């Protein structure tokens, strides 16, 4: 990895991230198009084909097992598109770090395939890393472990950067390395996380939703979900809500929730580059700090050893 010294400031990291991102925004946008929209298209295609043709298949096929087989075959194209897009999205978590290094050394982002190889040429190590991340995330989602899980998650937030820039480390060692880098910088790291989430996801999602509302696109898009939401049996749920004097749930409310969830997922996916850039620069900063601390400690030890040697000779 090339030498790149940055100021020990989250504000400098944010400013530099914005500069790198917007100077290459067209390339980052193109790179993220399929990983983001491919997942959405895959899900829509899966449900549209399987649920749309399921009633007709059930009517014409007598065997339940054959009907299930036909439904699964209809869902297969969408599932394959989703899986490919999802894998590309996971690869982007490390490829974008490699792109960041290329951007700060050459000023350009190009040759996506070579950056993807950061993950694909170590595919089993990367899958093992993803499995550990998934297991820890599932464990932290337990309501009793949310707070301690979040605290620990901050310590492990740089595992993808370490996997990219320190390929000699194993998946488990990436977590240990991240913990050592974040140790002593936890509060600044969580501040950086909060700022990145607020501006790259929340603000942009709100801004896009306002534009959609202004152009009357929200209602038109929500109608696309009506076929699904109108089939949900809400009478039983609403009877309990009325009993407890709560607001009832309507198909329209569910359609709007799906719309805003999809919009937020799209924004989160398309803005992944700026967050990856920020975490790559933060890794470089903390790595430099730790290296300088280690060098100063070595110099101090050598100085003490030399002094002890002189005293012994006297």
C-alpha positions in Angstrom: 0.0 0.0 0.0 1.3 3.5 -0.9 2.2 6.0 1.6 -0.6 8.5 2.2 -0.4 10.7 5.2 -3.5 12.5 6.2 -4.3 14.9 9.0 -5.5 13.3 12.2 -9.0 14.8 11.9 -12.4 13.3 10.9 -13.2 16.6 9.2 -10.2 16.3 6.9 -11.2 12.7 6.2 -14.7 13.8 5.3 -13.5 16.7 3.1 -11.0 14.4 1.3 -13.6 11.7 0.9 -16.0 14.2 -0.8 -13.2 15.4 -3.1 -12.3 11.9 -4.2 -15.9 10.9 -4.6 -17.1 13.8 -6.7 -14.0 13.9 -8.8 -14.9 10.3 -9.9 -18.6 10.3 -9.3 -19.5 9.0 -12.8 -17.2 6.0 -12.4 -18.5 5.2 -8.9 -22.1 5.5 -10.1 -21.6 3.2 -13.1 -19.8 0.7 -10.9 -22.6 0.5 -8.4 -25.5 0.4 -10.9 -25.9 -3.3 -11.2 -25.0 -4.3 -7.6 -27.8 -2.0 -6.4 -30.5 -2.2 -9.0 -29.8 -5.8 -9.9 -30.9 -6.8 -6.4 -34.1 -4.9 -6.7 -34.8 -6.1 -10.2 -34.1 -9.7 -9.1 -36.5 -9.5 -6.1 -39.3 -7.9 -8.2 -38.8 -10.4 -11.0 -38.9 -13.3 -8.5 -42.1 -12.2 -6.9 -43.8 -11.1 -10.1 -43.2 -14.3 -11.9 -43.7 -16.7 -9.0 -46.7 -15.0 -7.4 -48.2 -13.8 -10.7 -48.4 -17.2 -12.3 -48.8 -19.3 -9.2 -52.6 -19.3 -9.3 -52.8 -20.4 -12.9 -50.2 -23.1 -12.3 -52.1 -24.5 -9.3 -55.3 -24.6 -11.4 -53.7 -26.6 -14.2 -51.4 -28.9 -12.3 -52.9 -31.5 -10.1 -49.7 -32.5 -8.2 -48.7 -30.0 -5.5 -45.1 -31.1 -5.9 -45.1 -30.3 -9.6 -46.9 -27.0 -9.0 -44.2 -26.1 -6.5 -41.5 -27.1 -9.0 -42.9 -24.9 -11.7 -43.2 -21.9 -9.3 -39.5 -22.4 -8.3 -38.5 -22.5 -11.9 -40.3 -19.2 -12.5 -38.5 -17.7 -9.6 -35.1 -19.0 -10.6 -34.2 -16.2 -13.1 -34.9 -13.4 -10.6 -33.0 -15.3 -7.9 -30.0 -15.7 -10.1 -30.0 -12.0 -10.9 -30.4 -11.1 -7.3 -27.5 -13.5 -6.2 -25.1 -12.1 -8.8 -25.9 -8.5 -7.9 -25.7 -9.3 -4.2 -22.3 -10.9 -4.6 -21.1 -7.9 -6.7 -22.3 -5.6 -3.9 -20.3 -7.6 -1.3 -17.2 -7.5 -3.6 -17.6 -3.7 -3.7 -16.9 -3.5 0.0 -13.3 -4.3 -0.7 -13.0 -3.2 -4.3 -13.9 0.4 -3.4 -11.1 0.5 -0.9 -8.7 -0.5 -3.6 -10.2 2.2 -5.9 -9.6 4.7 -3.2 -5.9 3.9 -3.1 -5.8 4.2 -6.8 -7.6 7.5 -6.7 -5.2 9.1 -4.2 -2.1 7.8 -6.0 -3.0 8.4 -9.6 -6.0 10.7 -9.3 -8.1 8.3 -11.4 -10.4 5.3 -10.9 -10.3 2.7 -13.7 -10.0 -1.0 -14.4 -12.8 -2.2 -12.2 -11.9 -5.9 -12.8 -8.5 -5.5 -11.2 -10.0 -3.9 -8.1 -12.6 -6.7 -7.9 -9.8 -9.2 -7.8 -8.9 -8.0 -4.4 -11.8 -10.1 -3.2 -12.1 -12.7 -6.0 -8.5 -13.9 -5.9 -8.9 -14.6 -2.2 -12.5 -15.7 -2.5 -12.5 -18.3 0.3 -10.8 -16.0 2.8 -13.3 -13.3 1.8 -16.3 -15.6 2.1 -15.0 -16.7 5.6 -14.8 -13.0 6.5 -18.3 -12.4 5.3 -19.6 -15.4 7.3 -18.0 -14.0 10.5 -19.4 -10.6 9.8 -22.9 -12.1 9.2 -22.7 -14.2 12.4 -21.7 -11.3 14.5 -24.4 -9.1 13.0 -27.0 -11.7 13.7 -25.8 -12.1 17.2 -25.8 -8.3 17.8 -29.4 -8.1 16.4 -30.6 -9.9 19.5 -32.6 -7.4 21.6 -30.5 -8.2 24.7 -27.2 -7.6 22.9 -28.0 -4.5 20.8 -26.0 -2.1 22.9 -22.9 -4.3 23.6 -23.2 -5.5 20.0 -23.1 -2.0 18.6 -20.1 -1.1 20.8 -18.2 -4.1 19.6 -19.3 -3.5 16.0 -17.6 -0.1 16.0 -14.3 -1.8 17.0 -14.6 -4.1 13.9 -15.8 -1.5 11.4 -12.4 -1.5 9.5 -12.3 -5.2 8.8 -13.0 -4.7 5.0 -10.2 -2.0 4.8 -7.8 -4.3 6.6 -8.7 -7.2 4.3 -7.9 -5.0 1.3 -4.7 -3.3 2.5 -3.2 -6.1 4.6 -3.7 -9.3 2.5 -1.3 -11.3 4.6 -3.7 -11.3 7.5 -6.4 -14.0 7.9 -10.0 -13.2 8.4 -9.8 -13.6 12.2 -6.6 -11.4 12.3 -8.5 -8.7 10.4 -10.9 -8.4 13.3 -8.0 -8.3 15.8 -6.2 -5.7 13.7 -9.4 -3.5 13.5 -9.8 -3.7 17.3 -6.3 -2.5 17.8 -6.6 0.4 15.4 -10.0 1.6 16.8 -8.8 1.2 20.4 -8.4 4.7 21.8 -10.3 6.2 18.9 -13.8 4.7 19.5 -15.6 8.0 20.1 -14.1 9.7 17.1 -15.0 6.7 15.0 -18.6 6.7 16.1 -18.8 10.4 15.3 -17.5 9.8 11.8 -20.0 7.0 11.4 -22.9 9.2 12.5 -21.9 12.0 10.1 -21.6 9.6 7.2 -24.9 7.9 7.9 -26.7 11.3 8.4 -25.5 12.9 5.2 -24.9 10.0 2.8 -28.1 8.1 3.6 -30.7 10.1 5.7 -30.4 13.5 4.1 -30.2 12.2 0.5 -33.2 9.9 1.1 -35.3 12.7 2.5 -34.2 15.0 -0.4 -35.1 12.4 -3.1 -38.4 11.7 -1.4 -39.3 15.4 -1.4 -38.5 15.6 -5.1 -40.7 12.5 -5.8 -43.5 14.0 -3.8 -43.2 17.3 -5.6 -43.4 15.6 -9.0 -46.3 13.4 -7.8 -44.2 10.3 -8.5 -44.7 8.8 -5.0 -48.3 7.9 -5.5 -47.7 6.4 -9.0 -44.8 4.3 -7.7 -46.8 3.1 -4.6 -49.6 1.8 -6.9 -47.1 -0.7 -8.2 -47.1 -2.4 -4.8 -50.9 -2.4 -4.5 -51.2 -5.9 -6.0 -49.1 -7.3 -3.2 -50.4 -5.1 -0.3 -54.1 -5.7 -1.3 -53.6 -9.5 -0.8 -52.4 -9.1 2.8 -55.2 -10.1 5.3 -55.2 -7.0 7.6 -58.7 -7.4 9.1 -57.4 -9.6 12.0 -54.5 -7.4 12.7 -56.6 -4.2 12.6 -59.2 -5.7 14.9 -56.5 -6.0 17.6 -55.2 -2.5 16.9 -58.7 -1.1 17.3 -59.1 -2.9 20.6 -56.0 -1.2 21.9 -57.0 2.1 20.4 -54.2 2.1 17.9 -54.2 3.4 14.3 -55.2 0.7 11.8 -52.9 -0.4 9.0 -54.0 0.2 5.4 -52.6 -1.3 2.2 -51.6 2.3 1.3 -49.5 2.6 4.4 -47.7 -0.7 3.6 -47.1 0.5 0.0 -45.6 3.7 1.2 -43.4 1.8 3.7 -42.1 -0.5 0.9 -41.5 2.6 -1.3 -39.4 4.4 1.3 -37.6 1.3 2.3 -36.6 0.6 -1.4 -35.6 4.2 -1.8 -33.5 4.2 1.3 -31.8 0.9 0.1 -31.0 2.4 -3.3 -29.5 5.5 -1.7 -27.5 3.4 0.7 -26.2 1.3 -2.1 -25.3 4.1 -4.5 -23.6 6.1 -1.7 -21.5 3.1 -0.5 -18.4 4.5 -2.4 -18.2 7.7 -0.3 -18.5 5.7 2.9 -15.8 3.2 1.8 -13.5 6.1 0.8 -14.0 7.6 4.3 -13.3 4.4 6.1 -10.2 3.8 3.9 -8.8 7.2 4.8 -9.7 6.6 8.4 -7.8 3.3 8.3 -4.8 5.1 6.8 -4.9 7.7 9.5 -5.2 5.3 12.4 -2.5 3.0 10.8 -0.1 6.0 10.6 -0.9 6.9 14.2 -0.2 3.4 15.4 3.0 3.1 13.4 4.3 6.4 14.7 3.4 5.4 18.3 5.3 2.1 17.7 8.3 3.9 16.3 8.4 6.4 19.2 8.2 3.5 21.6 11.1 1.7 19.9 13.2 4.9 19.9 12.4 5.3 23.6 13.4 1.7 24.4 16.6 2.1 22.4 17.4 5.3 24.3 16.8 3.7 27.6 18.9 0.6 26.7 21.7 2.9 25.6 21.5 4.8 28.8 21.4 1.6 30.9 24.4 0.3 29.0 26.4 3.5 29.7 25.5 3.4 33.3 26.6 -0.3 33.5 30.0 0.6 31.8 30.6 3.4 34.3 
